[in-house]
C-alpha cells in the first residue's frame, strides 16, 4: 500500500491510499480519482516528504490521530453536515423514492427526509421535477 498527498485543480489538498503506484496511475488515467472536497477530476500528486521509520519497534502513534476522527477541516464539515441532516430529517430508508414522490404529490405530509434510492428511481424523480440531492456519504449508521 502507498499513500499519496493529492491536490485538485481547485487547490484542495487531500490524501488517499492506493494498492501500488501502478494502481494509482491506472485509476488516474481512467478518471476514477476525484477531489474528496469538490469532486473535480483534475487531480495530481502533491509534493510529499518521505516518512521513513528507523525500526518497527520504535514506531510511535501516527501523528494524524485516530482513524475515527476527521482528518481535515473538510471531513469535519462533512461530519457536521451529516449530523445536521440526520438530526433534522426522517430516515425513510429504501422507501425514499416512493416517499419523496408522495410528499411531492401531496399524498404524504411535507417534511425533510433522507434515505436510499436506486439510481434509476432518483433520475425519475429529477425528471419529474422533484428536487432531490445525493448526500456525500455512505450508509454507515448514524453519526454521534
C-alpha contacts under 8 A as a table, 3 or more apart, distances in Angstrom:
res1	aa1	res2	aa2	distance
1	X	17	X	6.62
1	X	18	X	5.66
1	X	19	X	4.55
1	X	20	X	5.71
2	X	17	X	5.53
2	X	18	X	5.30
2	X	19	X	6.27
2	X	20	X	5.82
2	X	21	X	7.11
3	X	15	X	6.84
3	X	16	X	5.59
3	X	17	X	4.26
3	X	18	X	6.23
4	X	15	X	5.56
4	X	16	X	5.72
4	X	17	X	6.43
4	X	18	X	7.80
4	X	45	X	6.56
4	X	46	X	7.63
4	X	48	X	7.67
5	X	13	X	7.16
5	X	14	X	5.93
5	X	15	X	4.31
5	X	16	X	6.80
5	X	45	X	5.98
5	X	46	X	5.32
5	X	47	X	7.13
5	X	48	X	6.38
6	X	13	X	5.76
6	X	14	X	5.34
6	X	15	X	5.39
6	X	16	X	7.47
6	X	43	X	6.64
6	X	44	X	5.66
6	X	45	X	4.48
6	X	46	X	4.89
7	X	10	X	7.97
7	X	11	X	5.91
7	X	12	X	5.48
7	X	13	X	4.52
7	X	14	X	6.37
7	X	35	X	7.49
7	X	43	X	5.64
7	X	44	X	5.56
7	X	45	X	6.21
7	X	46	X	5.63
8	X	11	X	5.28
8	X	12	X	5.42
8	X	13	X	6.81
8	X	34	X	7.85
8	X	35	X	5.82
8	X	40	X	6.59
8	X	41	X	7.38
8	X	42	X	5.39
8	X	43	X	4.26
8	X	44	X	6.38
9	X	12	X	7.52
9	X	40	X	7.14
9	X	41	X	7.97
9	X	42	X	5.09
9	X	43	X	6.28
10	X	40	X	7.77
12	X	35	X	7.35
12	X	37	X	6.78
12	X	38	X	7.95
13	X	46	X	7.93
14	X	35	X	7.58
14	X	36	X	6.89
14	X	37	X	7.96
18	X	21	X	7.16
18	X	23	X	6.52
18	X	24	X	5.94
19	X	23	X	5.96
19	X	24	X	7.50
20	X	23	X	5.04
20	X	24	X	6.35
21	X	24	X	5.10
21	X	25	X	6.38
22	X	25	X	5.15
22	X	26	X	6.24
23	X	26	X	5.14
23	X	27	X	6.19
24	X	27	X	5.25
24	X	28	X	6.05
25	X	28	X	5.02
25	X	29	X	6.01
26	X	29	X	5.18
26	X	30	X	6.15
27	X	30	X	5.08
27	X	31	X	6.31
27	X	32	X	5.15
27	X	33	X	6.16
28	X	31	X	5.20
28	X	32	X	5.87
28	X	33	X	5.47
28	X	43	X	7.87
29	X	32	X	7.63
31	X	34	X	7.56
31	X	41	X	6.57
32	X	41	X	7.86
33	X	41	X	6.49
33	X	43	X	6.98
34	X	39	X	5.10
34	X	40	X	5.34
34	X	41	X	4.69
34	X	42	X	7.22
34	X	43	X	6.41
35	X	38	X	5.57
35	X	39	X	4.48
35	X	40	X	5.13
35	X	41	X	6.58
35	X	42	X	7.79
35	X	43	X	6.57
36	X	39	X	5.84
37	X	74	X	6.39
40	X	43	X	7.21
53	X	56	X	6.82
53	X	58	X	7.78
53	X	59	X	6.71
54	X	58	X	7.31
55	X	58	X	5.49
55	X	59	X	6.78
56	X	59	X	5.26
61	X	65	X	7.68
62	X	65	X	6.09
64	X	67	X	7.99
64	X	71	X	6.93
65	X	69	X	7.09
66	X	69	X	5.64
67	X	70	X	7.52
67	X	71	X	7.76
70	X	73	X	7.45
70	X	75	X	5.24
70	X	76	X	5.28
70	X	79	X	7.77
71	X	75	X	6.31
71	X	76	X	7.56
72	X	75	X	5.23
72	X	76	X	6.30
73	X	76	X	4.93
73	X	77	X	6.11
74	X	77	X	5.10
74	X	78	X	6.19
75	X	78	X	4.99
75	X	79	X	6.15
76	X	79	X	5.10
76	X	80	X	6.23
77	X	80	X	5.08
77	X	81	X	6.11
78	X	81	X	5.03
78	X	82	X	6.12
79	X	82	X	5.12
79	X	83	X	6.22
79	X	143	X	7.43
80	X	83	X	5.12
80	X	84	X	6.23
81	X	84	X	5.12
81	X	85	X	6.24
82	X	85	X	5.16
82	X	86	X	6.12
82	X	137	X	7.96
82	X	143	X	7.18
83	X	86	X	5.13
83	X	87	X	5.95
83	X	142	X	7.82
83	X	143	X	5.85
83	X	144	X	7.41
84	X	87	X	5.14
84	X	88	X	6.04
85	X	88	X	5.33
85	X	89	X	5.70
86	X	89	X	5.49
86	X	90	X	7.17
86	X	91	X	7.43
86	X	142	X	7.25
86	X	143	X	7.92
88	X	112	X	7.23
89	X	111	X	7.43
89	X	112	X	4.76
89	X	113	X	4.91
89	X	114	X	6.57
90	X	111	X	7.89
90	X	112	X	6.32
90	X	113	X	4.60
90	X	114	X	6.17
91	X	113	X	5.82
91	X	114	X	4.99
91	X	115	X	5.37
92	X	95	X	5.61
92	X	96	X	5.56
92	X	99	X	7.44
92	X	113	X	6.56
92	X	114	X	6.14
92	X	115	X	5.22
92	X	116	X	7.87
93	X	96	X	5.99
93	X	114	X	7.23
93	X	115	X	4.25
93	X	116	X	5.42
94	X	97	X	7.72
94	X	115	X	6.07
94	X	116	X	4.78
94	X	117	X	6.14
95	X	98	X	5.49
95	X	99	X	5.95
95	X	115	X	7.18
95	X	116	X	7.12
95	X	117	X	7.48
96	X	99	X	5.17
96	X	100	X	5.91
96	X	113	X	7.62
96	X	114	X	6.57
96	X	115	X	5.10
96	X	116	X	5.65
96	X	117	X	5.90
97	X	100	X	5.20
97	X	101	X	6.17
97	X	116	X	7.77
97	X	117	X	5.86
97	X	121	X	6.26
97	X	122	X	6.74
97	X	125	X	7.20
98	X	101	X	5.21
98	X	102	X	6.14
99	X	102	X	4.98
99	X	103	X	6.14
99	X	108	X	7.38
100	X	103	X	5.19
100	X	104	X	6.17
100	X	113	X	7.70
100	X	130	X	7.62
101	X	104	X	5.02
101	X	105	X	6.07
101	X	125	X	7.18
101	X	130	X	7.25
102	X	105	X	5.09
102	X	106	X	6.05
102	X	107	X	4.84
102	X	108	X	5.26
103	X	106	X	5.11
103	X	107	X	5.87
103	X	108	X	4.70
103	X	109	X	6.03
103	X	110	X	5.52
103	X	111	X	7.76
104	X	107	X	7.66
104	X	110	X	7.89
104	X	130	X	6.71
105	X	108	X	7.75
106	X	109	X	6.95
106	X	110	X	7.62
117	X	121	X	6.15
117	X	122	X	6.05
118	X	121	X	5.23
118	X	122	X	6.28
119	X	122	X	5.09
119	X	123	X	6.15
120	X	123	X	5.09
120	X	124	X	6.18
121	X	124	X	5.04
121	X	125	X	6.31
122	X	125	X	5.13
122	X	126	X	6.40
122	X	132	X	7.53
123	X	126	X	5.15
123	X	127	X	6.10
124	X	127	X	5.02
124	X	128	X	6.16
125	X	128	X	5.16
125	X	129	X	6.49
125	X	130	X	5.15
125	X	131	X	7.36
125	X	132	X	7.38
126	X	129	X	5.14
126	X	130	X	5.22
126	X	131	X	6.16
126	X	132	X	6.80
127	X	130	X	7.41
